[in-house]
Amino acid sequence: MRLCVFQGTFNPIHKIHLEVAKYAKEHYNFDNILFIPAYIPPHKNIDKKLADHRFNMVKLAISDYNYFNISDIEYKHNTNSYTYNTITELYKKYDIDGKINFLIGTDAFIKIESWYKTEELKDLVHFIVFKRTDNFNPSDFDKLKEKGYDFEFSQMKYTDVSSTELRQNVKNGKSINDLELPKVKEYIKKHGLYL
């Protein structure tokens, strides 16, 4: 199986997350795009009480796509979500064709050397890196290629949608039309999230 992982905080999941996953499916012909919400992201200060809500929102967002799936693998441990641990578990769980592919933004990938067991992780995955800035410069990542990280840059056009901005809009009572995921929008309203 050609597996592609989309791991993240998804706080909340929004239209660009889905566009990235659809682009990956269409351009790389993966058998499975597996969304993995982080239970406790080690690099972010996030309200633990939102963990279940974030999971539920991802589940709702991908419910209309039969080639997207969601995993609770990081929820089962009830602790910090380390990518290395997750990836090693996935290799045990699935019959993987080649390496596991991993969708990631340039903003996170530039910090990959700070990740837990990064030296081991870089041998386990092929990173597909999406632009998160409009002044993207591929040469900024040359040192990672030299250090043995296996990656390529997606050609998907950059679009700026920030989960932080969406949360702030909800808090300030502004429109959250940028979200453009009706089921998620309704869930946020129903549960009074981000107020």
Phi, psi and omega in degrees: 000134175272102186259136174236129183256135173238097183258143179181176178282323180049064188234069002262169171295144181221182189300326183288327173304314180292322179297320178298313181295320179294320177300315180298317179298315184288323187267341183241355175054047177287150176285328186211129169255115185253111177280129180232094175295136178284134178288302174232098180294122184293337183261005182227144176268106187225146181293117182299332181294342180276353187306308181295322178296317180298318178298312182297323180293321176297316180302316178295316185297326185261003188297338181267005183241113184285349178261005172253141176225164179234145180237140176260021185305325182274347178277334184293336185269343176055037181210187179306141181266103179258125184303319181303314181296319180296313182296317180296324177293322180294324177297327178285328186277325185243156173271096189271132174270109183075219179266157169289134176268149189222116178279133183206147177274159180299328181296323178277322185293328180297340180256014188300332182290346178271355183287154179300128179051045183297326180297321178285321183298321186296340178273350187260339186228156170252117182274132171251111192259124180257141182292131176241017178210150181274352175250046182296134178229107182304329183294342177297343185251007182302321182297328179290322176297317179297330181272004172097010176285133183265108184207162172218158179263132175289149178267007179298136181295138179291132172227132185268104171227123185247130175298324179300316180295320179297318178297320181294322178297318178298315181299323183270005178073017179275167178298144175243037181298333178301336180297313176050031172236091189307318182295322180288318179303314180295321180296317180300316179294315183300320185262001177061041183281150172067017180272000000 
